[in-house]
Amino acid sequence: MAILEINSVSKRFGGLTALDNVSFQVEEGEIRGLIGPNGAGKSTMFKNIAGFQVPTTGSIHYQGQSIEGKQPHTIAEMGIVRTFQETTLFQELSVFENALVGTHIRARSNVFSAVLGLDRQKQQAANDRVMEVLDFMGLIERKDQLASELPLGSQRALALSIALVSEPKVMLMDEPFAGMNGEETSHMMDLTRKVRESGITIVLVEHDMKAVMGLCNYLTVLNFGQVLAQGTPEEVRNNDKVIEAYLGGAR
């Protein structure tokens, strides 16, 4: 069953067309790769799905419900959470405190809950959720360490943890392997698989083709804002149009 449906989405900025009649479906439980050369429209597509931009035409459905035009925080509450290309952490806060930030999406407080002591219950539940996620991501031993002291791979894992704490159903991962060495990339790939195995659907924008081919069940290739090709990694790897777009025709 498709959990995310992109239907004939176009996005124009004045005379510039960033997305041109883009359609694809993401099945629940898969890792979908959204790839293409620089300027292909990948980041624009993510912004439209996550609510940071509104499609000029077309529709976006999540679990059968139209979400285009909804605010980013509303879409996040519904279960679509985006991780960003640049690792944005509170550097002077601990790993635990950073992960706790992710619980704010689900937090709801008012004067009655404060009087009845329900806020304390919510806080304890949030703390428990953070510890569960940090353990899942292999960061439990670093929970009291400052984010600024973490190596790049652990910072990316922490950014992923912040997203996981909010209990997403779909995670939009924007270039999670950028700047990583081989060992860090391999570890991050393992974590990404682990996240998918926990029941979360992943849409991945990434330029590291080795990681993409090793992770994704299915690929959607964009070029100049249009869908150039779709298929399994093997099908896309041998698609002449894709080879032309990436390599100018040289195999």
Beta strands, then each sheet from edge to edge (+ up, - down):
strand 1: 2-13
strand 2: 16-27
strand 3: 31-35
strand 4: 57-62
strand 5: 65-66
strand 6: 80-83
strand 7: 170-174
strand 8: 201-205
strand 9: 218-223
strand 10: 226-231
sheet 1: 2+ 1- 4+ 5-
sheet 2: 6+ 7+ 8+ 3+ 9+ 10-
end
